[in-house]
Amino acid sequence: MADFIKIYEDNPNPREIKRVADAMRNGALVIYPTDTVYGLGCDITNKNALEKVARIKGVKLEKANFSFICEDLSNLSDYVSQIDSGTFKLLKRNLPGPYTFILPGNNNLPTVFKKKKTVGIRVPDHPIAIALVRELGRPIISTSIKDDDEVIEYTTDPSLIWEKWDHLVDIVIDGGYGGNIGSTIIDLTDDEPVLVREGKGSVEL
């Protein structure tokens, strides 16, 4: 059964954040709040955990389109090929925020993603998500958790999330009610930005 951990958004408890980050280093799957919807994530370097997430989502790991949750843009060059100044300014203007930006990947991507030419970067405007990444010391691989209800696409109540997911994950963070609108996805791999999915973030960049 998954641990159900209450962490307050306004002032995330460092001890609880460390507890979750330590569990991630050991392969734990964690459901946590973001500035859009609750996400399912794990340590970017833990292959076993990555495979579990892919299995839950019903996709092959090497073909999975997971987002990289980052603390800020300072480590962008770790996973992203060189981008022009206009693209960087666009990222800086809109992050942290409810966006996923698809960027060209580089040769430093984790081994399981070596064949992928692009990477989705997220810097959520949410204290718990950012604190987790900061404590872990590297990005979190993340994917949104979807609800079976066609009307409510994303689950918003952490206690209901825990009831549904407790046999699939190791930790569910209760960070309060989440949203049910996903991030806006923008592809920046070409000359002009391309809207892939309109979500919470404004498309007027």
C-alpha positions as CSV (number, residue, x, y, z in Angstrom):
1,M,0.0,0.0,0.0
2,A,1.3,3.5,-0.9
3,D,2.3,6.0,1.8
4,F,-0.1,9.0,1.9
5,I,2.0,12.0,2.8
6,K,0.5,15.4,3.5
7,I,2.7,18.3,2.4
8,Y,1.5,21.9,2.4
9,E,2.0,23.9,-0.7
10,D,2.7,27.2,1.1
11,N,5.6,25.9,3.1
12,P,6.7,22.3,2.1
13,N,8.2,20.5,5.0
14,P,11.9,19.8,4.2
15,R,11.9,16.6,6.2
16,E,8.9,15.2,4.2
17,I,10.4,16.4,0.9
18,K,13.7,14.6,1.7
19,R,11.8,11.5,2.7
20,V,10.1,11.4,-0.8
21,A,13.3,12.3,-2.7
22,D,15.2,9.5,-0.8
23,A,12.5,7.1,-1.8
24,M,12.7,8.2,-5.4
25,R,16.5,7.5,-5.4
26,N,15.6,4.0,-4.3
27,G,13.2,3.5,-7.2
28,A,9.9,4.7,-5.7
29,L,7.0,5.9,-8.0
30,V,5.5,9.1,-6.6
31,I,2.3,10.9,-7.4
32,Y,2.7,14.6,-6.6
33,P,1.0,18.0,-7.3
34,T,2.0,20.4,-10.0
35,D,0.6,23.8,-11.2
36,T,-1.7,21.9,-13.6
37,V,-2.7,18.3,-12.6
38,Y,-1.3,15.6,-10.4
39,G,1.6,13.8,-12.0
40,L,3.2,10.4,-11.7
41,G,7.0,10.6,-11.5
42,C,10.2,8.9,-10.6
43,D,14.0,9.5,-10.6
44,I,15.2,10.1,-14.2
45,T,18.2,7.8,-13.7
46,N,16.4,4.8,-12.2
47,K,15.7,2.4,-15.1
48,N,13.5,0.0,-13.1
49,A,11.3,2.8,-11.9
50,L,11.1,4.2,-15.5
51,E,10.0,0.8,-16.8
52,K,7.3,0.6,-14.1
53,V,5.9,4.0,-15.1
54,A,5.9,3.0,-18.8
55,R,4.1,-0.3,-17.9
56,I,1.5,1.6,-16.0
57,K,0.9,3.9,-19.0
58,G,0.9,0.9,-21.4
59,V,3.7,2.2,-23.5
60,K,7.2,1.0,-24.4
61,L,9.8,2.9,-22.4
62,E,11.9,3.9,-25.4
63,K,8.9,5.3,-27.1
64,A,7.3,7.0,-24.1
65,N,6.7,10.8,-24.2
66,F,7.5,11.6,-20.6
67,S,8.2,15.2,-19.5
68,F,11.3,16.1,-17.6
69,I,10.4,18.1,-14.5
70,C,13.2,20.6,-13.9
71,E,13.9,23.0,-11.1
72,D,14.7,25.9,-13.5
73,L,16.5,26.4,-16.8
74,S,20.0,26.3,-15.5
75,N,20.5,22.6,-16.4
76,L,18.8,22.8,-19.8
77,S,22.1,22.1,-21.6
78,D,22.3,18.7,-19.7
79,Y,19.6,17.3,-21.9
80,V,18.8,19.8,-24.6
81,S,20.8,20.6,-27.8
82,Q,21.9,24.2,-28.2
83,I,19.0,26.5,-28.8
84,D,19.0,30.1,-30.2
85,S,18.5,33.2,-28.0
86,G,14.9,33.7,-29.1
87,T,13.9,30.3,-28.0
88,F,15.7,30.7,-24.6
89,K,14.0,34.1,-24.1
90,L,10.6,32.5,-24.8
91,L,11.3,29.7,-22.2
92,K,12.5,32.3,-19.6
93,R,9.4,34.4,-20.2
94,N,7.0,31.5,-19.6
95,L,8.7,29.3,-17.0
96,P,8.0,28.5,-14.3
97,G,4.5,28.0,-15.7
98,P,1.8,25.5,-17.0
99,Y,3.7,24.6,-20.2
100,T,5.5,21.6,-21.6
101,F,8.1,22.8,-24.2
102,I,9.3,20.2,-26.7
103,L,13.0,20.8,-27.5
104,P,15.7,19.0,-29.4
105,G,17.4,16.4,-27.1
106,N,21.2,15.9,-26.9
107,N,23.5,12.9,-26.4
108,N,23.3,13.2,-22.6
109,L,19.8,11.9,-22.4
110,P,19.4,8.8,-20.1
111,T,20.4,5.6,-21.9
112,V,16.8,4.5,-22.3
113,F,15.9,7.7,-24.2
114,K,19.1,7.8,-26.4
115,K,17.0,7.1,-29.6
116,K,14.7,10.0,-28.9
117,K,15.4,13.2,-30.8
118,T,13.2,15.5,-28.6
119,V,12.5,16.0,-24.9
120,G,9.6,17.7,-23.2
121,I,10.7,20.2,-20.5
122,R,8.5,21.3,-17.6
123,V,9.3,23.8,-14.9
124,P,6.0,23.8,-12.9
125,D,5.1,26.9,-10.8
126,H,4.5,24.7,-7.8
127,P,6.6,24.7,-4.5
128,I,6.2,21.0,-3.8
129,A,7.3,19.9,-7.3
130,I,10.2,22.3,-7.4
131,A,11.3,21.3,-3.8
132,L,11.3,17.6,-4.8
133,V,13.5,18.2,-7.9
134,R,15.8,20.4,-5.9
135,E,16.2,17.8,-3.2
136,L,16.6,14.9,-5.7
137,G,19.3,16.9,-7.5
138,R,18.1,16.0,-11.0
139,P,14.9,16.0,-13.0
140,I,11.9,13.9,-12.4
141,I,10.4,11.9,-15.3
142,S,6.7,12.7,-15.2
143,T,3.4,11.9,-16.8
144,S,-0.1,13.1,-15.9
145,I,-2.5,10.7,-14.3
146,K,-5.8,10.5,-16.1
147,D,-9.2,9.7,-14.7
148,D,-11.4,7.1,-16.3
149,D,-14.3,9.6,-16.2
150,E,-14.5,11.2,-19.7
151,V,-15.8,14.5,-18.3
152,I,-13.1,14.8,-15.5
153,E,-10.0,13.9,-17.5
154,Y,-7.7,14.4,-14.6
155,T,-8.1,13.3,-11.0
156,T,-8.1,16.3,-8.6
157,D,-8.8,14.8,-5.1
158,P,-5.6,13.4,-3.6
159,S,-7.5,11.0,-1.3
160,L,-9.3,9.5,-4.3
161,I,-6.0,9.3,-6.1
162,W,-4.5,7.4,-3.2
163,E,-7.5,5.0,-3.2
164,K,-7.1,4.3,-6.9
165,W,-3.4,4.2,-7.2
166,D,-2.2,2.8,-3.8
167,H,-1.4,-0.7,-5.3
168,L,0.5,0.8,-8.3
169,V,2.8,3.5,-6.7
170,D,4.8,3.9,-3.5
171,I,3.9,7.4,-2.4
172,V,1.0,9.7,-3.0
173,I,1.6,13.3,-1.8
174,D,-1.5,15.2,-0.6
175,G,-0.8,18.7,-1.7
176,G,-4.4,19.7,-1.7
177,Y,-6.9,19.6,-4.6
178,G,-5.3,19.7,-8.0
179,G,-6.5,21.1,-11.3
180,N,-8.0,19.1,-14.2
181,I,-6.5,21.0,-17.1
182,G,-3.1,19.7,-18.4
183,S,-0.2,21.8,-19.5
184,T,-0.1,23.6,-22.8
185,I,2.4,21.7,-25.1
186,I,4.4,23.8,-27.5
187,D,6.9,22.3,-30.0
188,L,10.0,24.5,-30.3
189,T,12.1,22.1,-32.5
190,D,11.3,24.1,-35.7
191,D,11.7,27.7,-36.8
192,E,8.3,28.7,-35.5
193,P,6.5,27.4,-32.3
194,V,3.9,24.8,-33.0
195,L,0.9,24.3,-30.6
196,V,0.6,20.6,-29.9
197,R,-2.1,20.8,-27.2
198,E,-3.9,23.8,-25.7
199,G,-4.0,23.4,-21.9
200,K,-3.8,25.7,-18.9
201,G,-1.1,28.0,-20.3
202,S,-2.0,30.8,-22.7
203,V,-1.2,30.1,-26.3
204,E,-0.3,33.8,-26.7
205,L,3.4,33.5,-26.1
